[in-house]
Amino acid sequence: MKTLNFSAIVRTISVIGFGLIAFTSQGQQGRAANVNVANIESATLSPIAWVPGTVVSRNNSQIAADVSGRLVSLANLGSQVKKDQIIAQLDDRSLTLKYDEEAAQVANAQAKLKFETSELTRKKSLIEKKLISEKELEEAMANLNIAQANLAAAKAKLEQIAQDITYTKLKAPFDGIVVERLSNQGEYVNNGNAIIRLVETANVEASLFAPLTAYRFLKESKKLAIKSPLGEGKADIKAVIPVADSRSQLMEVRLDMSSFDWPIGLDLKAAIATGNSKQVLAVPRDALVLRRNATSIFVIDDENKAKQITVSLGISEGALVEVIGDIQAGDKVVIRGAERLREGQLVNIKTNNDQLISGQSATGNK
């Protein structure tokens, strides 16, 4: 049986102990973290408020009948129609009969006028021969005037009936889509009854209501940032209507939505400036590390170590937010990967999110 060498055992334990200490130290320091960074910017920002709005059509019309009659045809719901296309038609048979009757009255008035014209000519020749009195000539002239008036009235009535016949065919006043049928085929509709609702889809706007205090800033703006469940972008200001009631203190603003493929009736929000612009230090929102008791950011120093700095927040605009603290423009701030960063931890700066997830560097190395 071999005798254990006490000195060897002590040396072995010492080596193991030093190894554990080194391992623990390395574990405490941690491996370098992968992060994405951006520069702290010196930017001009304005305080804004997001106000609600709705996509609307410039023309949303209930098309009414100009004459009475039975509805014989009607455009289908959802139909895309062009201007002057027939969207509804009334039975025109009774009006056609009236037209024929009035046409006969016009012919009768024309015959009467022809007779009175010749009668006046005849009596003028007789008065020259002193065969009739002046009174009879005056009566002939009066009869001619009456015949002329009767013919004009008959023609006007005939023209009115012809116009009523054209009114039995309701035409679209603009390009649009049929969104509602207010009467049904076979029903008798009276003059003025709404038959169909037509919405123009070519001229689409956004209607929103902003506080009157934003009027000065809206006058100086040309576009507004907007967002909805279908996306976001910027829309041209079409009109600012500086009129509000005493209770709401809100004025209407119209935006041009022709460049957006958003349906009418969609709710949206628009960013309205509520104060003067100012020069600030700003970071992307993703750089903020939000905690219950403080807000901070991680700045990368010259040794590629993370330095956590507590900041106060100021105004925001779009993706940028003002930060106030011990920072300066041009500092590199972590925008992704800050969740598990610790003060003084080494970092590997990645150029995009894919490299951040995979751990690849810009050259493909781990």
C-alpha positions as a Python dict, from the first residue, in 0.01 Angstrom:
ca = {
    (1, 'M'): (0, 0, 0),
    (2, 'K'): (138, 341, -110),
    (3, 'T'): (177, 626, 137),
    (4, 'L'): (2, 951, 27),
    (5, 'N'): (238, 1244, -26),
    (6, 'F'): (91, 1525, 185),
    (7, 'S'): (282, 1796, -2),
    (8, 'A'): (149, 1677, -338),
    (9, 'I'): (-207, 1683, -207),
    (10, 'V'): (-163, 2041, -85),
    (11, 'R'): (-25, 2151, -423),
    (12, 'T'): (-314, 1986, -605),
    (13, 'I'): (-574, 2157, -385),
    (14, 'S'): (-401, 2491, -438),
    (15, 'V'): (-409, 2451, -816),
    (16, 'I'): (-777, 2361, -808),
    (17, 'G'): (-851, 2656, -581),
    (18, 'F'): (-677, 2905, -810),
    (19, 'G'): (-866, 2758, -1106),
    (20, 'L'): (-1199, 2803, -932),
    (21, 'I'): (-1114, 3161, -842),
    (22, 'A'): (-1016, 3238, -1203),
    (23, 'F'): (-1333, 3073, -1334),
    (24, 'T'): (-1548, 3265, -1089),
    (25, 'S'): (-1377, 3591, -1181),
    (26, 'Q'): (-1428, 3526, -1550),
    (27, 'G'): (-1794, 3437, -1492),
    (28, 'Q'): (-1849, 3755, -1295),
    (29, 'Q'): (-1695, 3966, -1570),
    (30, 'G'): (-1912, 3792, -1834),
    (31, 'R'): (-1867, 3762, -2207),
    (32, 'A'): (-1898, 4063, -2435),
    (33, 'A'): (-2259, 4148, -2524),
    (34, 'N'): (-2381, 4194, -2883),
    (35, 'V'): (-2550, 4531, -2934),
    (36, 'N'): (-2672, 4768, -3204),
    (37, 'V'): (-2591, 5134, -3155),
    (38, 'A'): (-2685, 5476, -3290),
    (39, 'N'): (-2544, 5823, -3238),
    (40, 'I'): (-2699, 6074, -3001),
    (41, 'E'): (-2827, 6351, -3230),
    (42, 'S'): (-2856, 6725, -3195),
    (43, 'A'): (-3201, 6765, -3349),
    (44, 'T'): (-3476, 7024, -3379),
    (45, 'L'): (-3793, 6882, -3225),
    (46, 'S'): (-4139, 7020, -3161),
    (47, 'P'): (-4382, 6915, -2887),
    (48, 'I'): (-4667, 6728, -3052),
    (49, 'A'): (-5003, 6576, -2966),
    (50, 'W'): (-5163, 6288, -3152),
    (51, 'V'): (-5522, 6377, -3239),
    (52, 'P'): (-5779, 6133, -3378),
    (53, 'G'): (-5925, 6160, -3727),
    (54, 'T'): (-6114, 5965, -3991),
    (55, 'V'): (-6068, 5898, -4362),
    (56, 'V'): (-6363, 6060, -4541),
    (57, 'S'): (-6483, 6120, -4896),
    (58, 'R'): (-6526, 6471, -5031),
    (59, 'N'): (-6862, 6361, -5174),
    (60, 'N'): (-7088, 6126, -4982),
    (61, 'S'): (-7429, 6182, -5137),
    (62, 'Q'): (-7780, 6046, -5112),
    (63, 'I'): (-7912, 6063, -5468),
    (64, 'A'): (-8283, 6154, -5476),
    (65, 'A'): (-8554, 6122, -5737),
    (66, 'D'): (-8653, 6440, -5926),
    (67, 'V'): (-8986, 6289, -6034),
    (68, 'S'): (-9233, 6042, -5889),
    (69, 'G'): (-9270, 5691, -6022),
    (70, 'R'): (-9215, 5320, -5968),
    (71, 'L'): (-8855, 5207, -5936),
    (72, 'V'): (-8779, 4953, -6208),
    (73, 'S'): (-8402, 4912, -6172),
    (74, 'L'): (-8130, 4994, -5922),
    (75, 'A'): (-7750, 4956, -5915),
    (76, 'N'): (-7613, 4678, -5696),
    (77, 'L'): (-7437, 4741, -5368),
    (78, 'G'): (-7063, 4775, -5412),
    (79, 'S'): (-7092, 4868, -5779),
    (80, 'Q'): (-6817, 5097, -5906),
    (81, 'V'): (-6983, 5356, -6128),
    (82, 'K'): (-6859, 5634, -6352),
    (83, 'K'): (-6991, 5987, -6378),
    (84, 'D'): (-7318, 6005, -6582),
    (85, 'Q'): (-7365, 5626, -6560),
    (86, 'I'): (-7729, 5528, -6491),
    (87, 'I'): (-7760, 5403, -6131),
    (88, 'A'): (-8143, 5385, -6103),
    (89, 'Q'): (-8444, 5405, -6335),
    (90, 'L'): (-8811, 5486, -6281),
    (91, 'D'): (-9104, 5374, -6496),
    (92, 'D'): (-9151, 5648, -6761),
    (93, 'R'): (-9465, 5523, -6937),
    (94, 'S'): (-9706, 5777, -6783),
    (95, 'L'): (-9468, 6060, -6865),
    (96, 'T'): (-9432, 5934, -7221),
    (97, 'L'): (-9811, 5949, -7261),
    (98, 'K'): (-9814, 6302, -7123),
    (99, 'Y'): (-9541, 6394, -7367),
    (100, 'D'): (-9748, 6268, -7661),
    (101, 'E'): (-10051, 6458, -7532),
    (102, 'E'): (-9856, 6780, -7494),
    (103, 'A'): (-9696, 6736, -7835),
    (104, 'A'): (-10049, 6737, -7978),
    (105, 'Q'): (-10121, 7058, -7787),
    (106, 'V'): (-9813, 7216, -7941),
    (107, 'A'): (-9930, 7116, -8288),
    (108, 'N'): (-10273, 7264, -8214),
    (109, 'A'): (-10118, 7589, -8092),
    (110, 'Q'): (-9899, 7607, -8403),
    (111, 'A'): (-10207, 7565, -8626),
    (112, 'K'): (-10394, 7832, -8430),
    (113, 'L'): (-10098, 8069, -8464),
    (114, 'K'): (-10082, 8007, -8837),
    (115, 'F'): (-10451, 8086, -8872),
    (116, 'E'): (-10431, 8403, -8665),
    (117, 'T'): (-10128, 8519, -8866),
    (118, 'S'): (-10313, 8483, -9195),
    (119, 'E'): (-10626, 8640, -9043),
    (120, 'L'): (-10430, 8947, -8940),
    (121, 'T'): (-10282, 8977, -9290),
    (122, 'R'): (-10630, 8956, -9444),
    (123, 'K'): (-10776, 9219, -9212),
    (124, 'K'): (-10489, 9456, -9280),
    (125, 'S'): (-10576, 9447, -9649),
    (126, 'L'): (-10942, 9505, -9566),
    (127, 'I'): (-10869, 9801, -9341),
    (128, 'E'): (-10677, 9962, -9629),
    (129, 'K'): (-10991, 9932, -9836),
    (130, 'K'): (-11192, 10063, -9544),
    (131, 'L'): (-11410, 9753, -9545),
    (132, 'I'): (-11368, 9682, -9170),
    (133, 'S'): (-11327, 9894, -8862),
    (134, 'E'): (-11009, 9957, -8666),
    (135, 'K'): (-11154, 9756, -8378),
    (136, 'E'): (-11168, 9438, -8584),
    (137, 'L'): (-10801, 9482, -8680),
    (138, 'E'): (-10707, 9529, -8315),
    (139, 'E'): (-10898, 9211, -8225),
    (140, 'A'): (-10705, 9019, -8490),
    (141, 'M'): (-10375, 9147, -8353),
    (142, 'A'): (-10477, 9046, -7997),
    (143, 'N'): (-10577, 8698, -8117),
    (144, 'L'): (-10237, 8660, -8285),
    (145, 'N'): (-10057, 8757, -7962),
    (146, 'I'): (-10268, 8509, -7766),
    (147, 'A'): (-10189, 8234, -8016),
    (148, 'Q'): (-9815, 8310, -7987),
    (149, 'A'): (-9834, 8295, -7605),
    (150, 'N'): (-10029, 7969, -7613),
    (151, 'L'): (-9770, 7813, -7842),
    (152, 'A'): (-9484, 7923, -7616),
    (153, 'A'): (-9662, 7780, -7310),
    (154, 'A'): (-9730, 7451, -7487),
    (155, 'K'): (-9366, 7422, -7595),
    (156, 'A'): (-9244, 7498, -7240),
    (157, 'K'): (-9473, 7231, -7098),
    (158, 'L'): (-9356, 6983, -7359),
    (159, 'E'): (-8994, 7064, -7273),
    (160, 'Q'): (-9067, 7016, -6901),
    (161, 'I'): (-9217, 6672, -6964),
    (162, 'A'): (-8919, 6579, -7181),
    (163, 'Q'): (-8689, 6681, -6894),
    (164, 'D'): (-8896, 6475, -6647),
    (165, 'I'): (-8852, 6174, -6873),
    (166, 'T'): (-8474, 6219, -6855),
    (167, 'Y'): (-8506, 6243, -6475),
    (168, 'T'): (-8649, 5892, -6465),
    (169, 'K'): (-8293, 5778, -6535),
    (170, 'L'): (-8083, 5875, -6232),
    (171, 'K'): (-7721, 5933, -6332),
    (172, 'A'): (-7415, 5931, -6109),
    (173, 'P'): (-7296, 6290, -6046),
    (174, 'F'): (-6937, 6165, -5993),
    (175, 'D'): (-6724, 5851, -6003),
    (176, 'G'): (-6790, 5644, -5694),
    (177, 'I'): (-6917, 5330, -5528),
    (178, 'V'): (-7274, 5237, -5434),
    (179, 'V'): (-7270, 5189, -5057),
    (180, 'E'): (-7642, 5185, -4974),
    (181, 'R'): (-7977, 5128, -5144),
    (182, 'L'): (-8231, 5353, -4973),
    (183, 'S'): (-8525, 5226, -5182),
    (184, 'N'): (-8597, 4888, -5336),
    (185, 'Q'): (-8691, 4784, -5687),
    (186, 'G'): (-9070, 4789, -5737),
    (187, 'E'): (-9136, 5059, -5478),
    (188, 'Y'): (-9315, 5381, -5569),
    (189, 'V'): (-9095, 5678, -5486),
    (190, 'N'): (-9200, 6040, -5468),
    (191, 'N'): (-9017, 6344, -5593),
    (192, 'G'): (-8735, 6417, -5348),
    (193, 'N'): (-8712, 6068, -5197),
    (194, 'A'): (-8353, 5943, -5157),
    (195, 'I'): (-8296, 5628, -5364),
    (196, 'I'): (-7928, 5545, -5348),
    (197, 'R'): (-7618, 5651, -5155),
    (198, 'L'): (-7306, 5711, -5360),
    (199, 'V'): (-6958, 5776, -5217),
    (200, 'E'): (-6677, 5927, -5423),
    (201, 'T'): (-6359, 5721, -5395),
    (202, 'A'): (-6130, 5934, -5613),
    (203, 'N'): (-6109, 6236, -5379),
    (204, 'V'): (-6032, 6099, -5033),
    (205, 'E'): (-5942, 6319, -4738),
    (206, 'A'): (-5878, 6286, -4367),
    (207, 'S'): (-6090, 6488, -4127),
    (208, 'L'): (-5944, 6558, -3783),
    (209, 'F'): (-6004, 6809, -3506),
    (210, 'A'): (-5714, 6998, -3350),
    (211, 'P'): (-5708, 7249, -3062),
    (212, 'L'): (-5729, 7614, -3160),
    (213, 'T'): (-5398, 7673, -2984),
    (214, 'A'): (-5227, 7475, -3263),
    (215, 'Y'): (-5353, 7710, -3535),
    (216, 'R'): (-5026, 7906, -3567),
    (217, 'F'): (-4819, 7590, -3599),
    (218, 'L'): (-5058, 7434, -3850),
    (219, 'K'): (-5035, 7745, -4071),
    (220, 'E'): (-4658, 7702, -4082),
    (221, 'S'): (-4678, 7328, -4163),
    (222, 'K'): (-4726, 7168, -4503),
    (223, 'K'): (-4752, 6802, -4399),
    (224, 'L'): (-4858, 6605, -4093),
    (225, 'A'): (-4736, 6264, -3978),
    (226, 'I'): (-5023, 6017, -3963),
    (227, 'K'): (-5063, 5655, -3854),
    (228, 'S'): (-5337, 5394, -3859),
    (229, 'P'): (-5373, 5015, -3827),
    (230, 'L'): (-5282, 5000, -4200),
    (231, 'G'): (-4954, 5189, -4175),
    (232, 'E'): (-4808, 5533, -4135),
    (233, 'G'): (-4673, 5821, -4345),
    (234, 'K'): (-4707, 6193, -4409),
    (235, 'A'): (-5006, 6367, -4567),
    (236, 'D'): (-5035, 6716, -4717),
    (237, 'I'): (-5250, 6967, -4529),
    (238, 'K'): (-5541, 7052, -4758),
    (239, 'A'): (-5733, 7297, -4542),
    (240, 'V'): (-5729, 7442, -4192),
    (241, 'I'): (-6068, 7573, -4079),
    (242, 'P'): (-6006, 7809, -3784),
    (243, 'V'): (-6361, 7793, -3648),
    (244, 'A'): (-6462, 7613, -3327),
    (245, 'D'): (-6752, 7615, -3084),
    (246, 'S'): (-6705, 7758, -2736),
    (247, 'R'): (-6720, 7418, -2567),
    (248, 'S'): (-6486, 7196, -2767),
    (249, 'Q'): (-6232, 7462, -2876),
    (250, 'L'): (-6146, 7230, -3164),
    (251, 'M'): (-6108, 7324, -3530),
    (252, 'E'): (-6127, 7095, -3831),
    (253, 'V'): (-5820, 7012, -4040),
    (254, 'R'): (-5841, 6835, -4377),
    (255, 'L'): (-5554, 6625, -4515),
    (256, 'D'): (-5503, 6503, -4872),
    (257, 'M'): (-5514, 6121, -4865),
    (258, 'S'): (-5482, 6061, -5240),
    (259, 'S'): (-5143, 5892, -5194),
    (260, 'F'): (-5278, 5644, -4935),
    (261, 'D'): (-5473, 5330, -5021),
    (262, 'W'): (-5681, 5350, -4705),
    (263, 'P'): (-6058, 5279, -4699),
    (264, 'I'): (-6313, 5548, -4621),
    (265, 'G'): (-6414, 5541, -4256),
    (266, 'L'): (-6075, 5422, -4126),
    (267, 'D'): (-5970, 5577, -3794),
    (268, 'L'): (-5627, 5738, -3783),
    (269, 'K'): (-5414, 5968, -3572),
    (270, 'A'): (-5218, 6277, -3678),
    (271, 'A'): (-4927, 6449, -3506),
    (272, 'I'): (-5008, 6816, -3435),
    (273, 'A'): (-4739, 7056, -3312),
    (274, 'T'): (-4844, 7222, -2985),
    (275, 'G'): (-4538, 7437, -2915),
    (276, 'N'): (-4230, 7599, -3061),
    (277, 'S'): (-3941, 7391, -3198),
    (278, 'K'): (-3617, 7374, -3003),
    (279, 'Q'): (-3269, 7226, -3039),
    (280, 'V'): (-3223, 6920, -2816),
    (281, 'L'): (-3014, 6606, -2774),
    (282, 'A'): (-3227, 6317, -2896),
    (283, 'V'): (-3205, 5938, -2914),
    (284, 'P'): (-3426, 5672, -3074),
    (285, 'R'): (-3699, 5547, -2842),
    (286, 'D'): (-3544, 5198, -2851),
    (287, 'A'): (-3245, 5335, -2657),
    (288, 'L'): (-3449, 5400, -2342),
    (289, 'V'): (-3418, 5152, -2055),
    (290, 'L'): (-3736, 5205, -1855),
    (291, 'R'): (-3746, 5108, -1489),
    (292, 'R'): (-3997, 5181, -1220),
    (293, 'N'): (-3778, 5434, -1042),
    (294, 'A'): (-3566, 5576, -1327),
    (295, 'T'): (-3503, 5596, -1701),
    (296, 'S'): (-3154, 5540, -1837),
    (297, 'I'): (-2951, 5478, -2152),
    (298, 'F'): (-2630, 5284, -2216),
    (299, 'V'): (-2348, 5481, -2380),
    (300, 'I'): (-2043, 5301, -2525),
    (301, 'D'): (-1705, 5449, -2427),
    (302, 'D'): (-1372, 5439, -2616),
    (303, 'E'): (-1290, 5098, -2464),
    (304, 'N'): (-1614, 4943, -2594),
    (305, 'K'): (-1760, 4928, -2245),
    (306, 'A'): (-2118, 5009, -2155),
    (307, 'K'): (-2180, 5305, -1928),
    (308, 'Q'): (-2531, 5341, -1785),
    (309, 'I'): (-2650, 5701, -1757),
    (310, 'T'): (-2970, 5813, -1588),
    (311, 'V'): (-3159, 6065, -1803),
    (312, 'S'): (-3472, 6276, -1796),
    (313, 'L'): (-3710, 6278, -2091),
    (314, 'G'): (-3830, 6587, -2275),
    (315, 'I'): (-4030, 6639, -2593),
    (316, 'S'): (-4061, 6373, -2861),
    (317, 'E'): (-4128, 6371, -3233),
    (318, 'G'): (-4161, 6058, -3442),
    (319, 'A'): (-3896, 5800, -3345),
    (320, 'L'): (-3681, 6053, -3157),
    (321, 'V'): (-3713, 6161, -2794),
    (322, 'E'): (-3525, 6432, -2606),
    (323, 'V'): (-3294, 6307, -2330),
    (324, 'I'): (-3135, 6525, -2061),
    (325, 'G'): (-2828, 6400, -1875),
    (326, 'D'): (-2451, 6365, -1877),
    (327, 'I'): (-2431, 6306, -2254),
    (328, 'Q'): (-2324, 6486, -2567),
    (329, 'A'): (-2399, 6473, -2940),
    (330, 'G'): (-2214, 6197, -3123),
    (331, 'D'): (-2201, 5954, -2828),
    (332, 'K'): (-2282, 5596, -2925),
    (333, 'V'): (-2598, 5481, -2751),
    (334, 'V'): (-2726, 5121, -2741),
    (335, 'I'): (-3059, 5078, -2922),
    (336, 'R'): (-3078, 4696, -2916),
    (337, 'G'): (-2934, 4454, -2666),
    (338, 'A'): (-2951, 4684, -2360),
    (339, 'E'): (-3192, 4461, -2167),
    (340, 'R'): (-2917, 4251, -2002),
    (341, 'L'): (-2629, 4497, -2013),
    (342, 'R'): (-2441, 4579, -1695),
    (343, 'E'): (-2233, 4881, -1605),
    (344, 'G'): (-1879, 4840, -1744),
    (345, 'Q'): (-1960, 4532, -1954),
    (346, 'L'): (-1772, 4487, -2282),
    (347, 'V'): (-1980, 4498, -2600),
    (348, 'N'): (-1955, 4380, -2959),
    (349, 'I'): (-2111, 4639, -3189),
    (350, 'K'): (-2315, 4479, -3468),
    (351, 'T'): (-2426, 4670, -3775),
    (352, 'N'): (-2776, 4525, -3803),
    (353, 'N'): (-3035, 4321, -3619),
    (354, 'D'): (-2953, 3997, -3804),
    (355, 'Q'): (-2594, 4011, -3683),
    (356, 'L'): (-2717, 4094, -3334),
    (357, 'I'): (-2927, 3775, -3323),
    (358, 'S'): (-2677, 3543, -3492),
    (359, 'G'): (-2364, 3686, -3327),
    (360, 'Q'): (-2201, 3737, -3666),
    (361, 'S'): (-1978, 4039, -3718),
    (362, 'A'): (-1983, 4250, -4031),
    (363, 'T'): (-1710, 4024, -4177),
    (364, 'G'): (-1885, 3702, -4080),
    (365, 'N'): (-1673, 3617, -3769),
    (366, 'K'): (-1821, 3516, -3436),
}
